[in-house]
Every structure is written in structure tokens, then in C-alpha cells.
Amino acid sequence: VYTMSKGAKLVQMQEGFLPVYRKLHEEGAILMFDRGWDDELSFEKYGDYLRLADYYTPNTKEALKITGRDTPEEALRVLAEYFEHPLVKLDKDGCLILEDGRPRLLRNIPEFTCKDSTGAGDAFLAGLMYGLYHGYPFADCVRFGNITGGKSVTGVGCLTEYVQESELLALREKYKDL
């Protein structure tokens, strides 16, 4: 099983497979943890994954639950103790990141109107991972996530609306100051 993982650059972690993730971490792979909601969401339950992960991508509800804090900004500060680039997804409001020690809101793309949020989190993750894979600055990676997640909600169902790479790059440039 370990040799099958060799050479991976970016991996989305799931429950299970900790020995594989440890090996990938040793080999320099970027590890993403996006657990989703769990009534028992806690550092105690998922600590082994969170200690290995380079990135954790909670939404507001998940961030507040796992950190025990009352606001996304407070949760972001707790996550900063564990991650170099913490983030909290704020659904329709965008994504909160920490930049130079201060919270920064990266707003969603204004031209996208939500019809159905099914799959938005996975679409966000795809854009974020695209940016990380290609070595973009963290704010741009999150911006890619806002673009892919935002475009996905403009149609009904999780696969009806998406961006091609050329559109993704053009929208990043168009909204670089958003």
C-alpha cells in the first residue's frame, strides 16, 4: 500500500489510512483535511489527521465546533496555532484567512448567483487544490476556491456548472482585489 502512494504531490485525506498519510507526509506531499460535519467533531477525535495535515478547510459551523469558539475570527486564531495558513469558509460571504497575523475576508465572486449549494464545498476544495498544486500564493488558492465553489452553485445539482481552466485564470485576474 505504501508504494502505491509514492510520488503524490497533493492528497485529500479521509478517515483511515493514517500510515499511508504519514508516509506521504514524510515524502513531502501536501495533505488536505476536509472532514465535513460530525456531531463529535473535536481535536481529540481528529487530532492525528490534523497534526499531519498541511491544510484544514472547515466551514463556519465546523470551525466553531472544533475550536469551541464563538466567532469565525476567534476560530481562525485557534486554527492558526496548528496551521500556517488557516481558513474558515463563510459560505455565501466568502472565506476568512489569516494574512500577516490579521483576518482577511476574501469575498465570493459577485457575478455568481446561488441556485443550489449542493457540492459547493467540494468545488471550493477543487479550486483551492488547483492553486496549491500549481504553487500560487495562499490568497490566490483561496480565490480559486471561491471561483470554483461560486460557479458550482449557479446551477442545480453539483455537476451542472463549472469553470474551465482558462475561465478560472481569467476570473482570478478579474477579481484579484476582491
N, C-alpha and C positions, 0 to 999 in steps of 0.2 A: 504494500500500500504506500510506503514512503517514497519509493522510486517513481510512482505514478504522479506524485506531486512536484517532483523536482523541476525547477525552472520556471515556476509560476511567478509572475510579476505582481499580480493583484488578485486577492481572493476574498470572496464574501463568505464569512464564517456562518455556520449553523450549529445548533446544538449537536454534540457528539464530535468525534474526530479530533479531540484535543491533541493526541500525539502527532497527528498529521499537521495541525496548525503550529505546534511547537517547532516541528522540523522546518516548515515553511518559513516561520519567523527567523529561525537560525540562518536560513538560506537567503534572507533579505526580502522576502515577499511582503508586500503591503497588505495588511489584514484589515478588513472592514467587518464590523459587527453591527447588524441591524436586526435586533431581536423582534421588535414589534411588541404589542401589548401582552402582558402577563399579569394576572392578579397578584402574583408573588414576585414581581419584578423587584430585584434588590441587588446590591453589590455582593451580598453574601451568596446569593444563588448563582450569579453570573460572573463572579469575580475572576475565575480562571480565564474566561474569554476576554473580559475587559482588560485584564493585565497584559494579555497577548496582543490585543487589537491596537492598531495604529489609529483607527478612526471608529467612532461610535456615532450613530445617526438617529437619535431619538426625536420624536415629536414632542410637543409641549407636555402632554399628559404623561408620556413615558419618562421624560426628563424630570418632571416634578416627583413622580413616584419613586424613581430610583435614587434620587438625591435627597428626598424628604424636604425639599424646599417649596416655597410658596409662589415664586415667580420664575419665569424663564431666565431672567438675568441672574438670579441667585443660583439657579441650577447650572447655568453656564459656568459660573465661577467654581462650583464644586467639580464639574467635569474637567475644568482646566487643571485641576490637581492631578488628573490621570492622563490627559491627552494634550499634546502640543497644540492641536487645532480642534478645540471643542466646537460643537454646533448644536443648535436646537431648532428643529423645523417648526415654524409657526403657521403651518397650513396656508390659508389664503393670504397671510400677511408677509410671507417670505421666510427667511432663515436668519437666525441670530448667530453670529460668530464672535469670537474674541480676536481683536486685532490691536496690536501694540498695548495689550493689557486692558483694552476698553471694549465693551459690547458694541457691535456694529450690525445694523439691520441691512440685509441685502433683500430688497423688496422684490416681489414677484413681477413678472412681465405684464404691464398694463393692458396690452392688446389681447390678452387671453381671458376669455370669459368662461367660468366654470359651468359645465352642464352635468358632469358626473365625475366624482373624485375617485372612482374605482381605479386602483392601480397607480395613483399619483405618487405614493411613497416609493414604489419600485422604479417608476420612471425617474423620479428625483435621483435615486441611487445610481441609475444608469448614467445620468449626466455627470454626477459627482465622480464616479469611477472613470469615466472618459477623461475628465480633466486630470485626475491623479495619474492615470496610466500614461498620459502624454506629458506629464511634468509641469502643468500650469501652476501658477500661484494659487494658494488655497481659496482666496476670494473668487477667482475665476472658476475654480472647480465647483464651488457652491452656486455660482451664477449659471454654470452649465446645468446643474441640478434643477435650479429654478426654471430654466428654459424647458428642459425635457419633462419635468413634472407638470409645469404650467400648460404646456401644449397638450399633454395627455388628457387633461380634464376638459378640453374644449369639445370633446365628442362623448358619446355614450358608449361605455364599455372601455376596458383597459387597453385595447389594441387598435382602436379606430383612428386615433390621432397621434402623430409622432413627427419628429423632425429628422430630416436627412442631415448628414454631417455638414454640408455646405450651409444649410439654413441655421444650424446650431452655431457655427462660427460667425455667421453674419449677425445673428441676434445678439451674440456675446459682444460683438463690436458696437452694435447699435445701442445696447443698454449697459455699456461698461461703467457708467457713472450712476447706475440705479442702485 
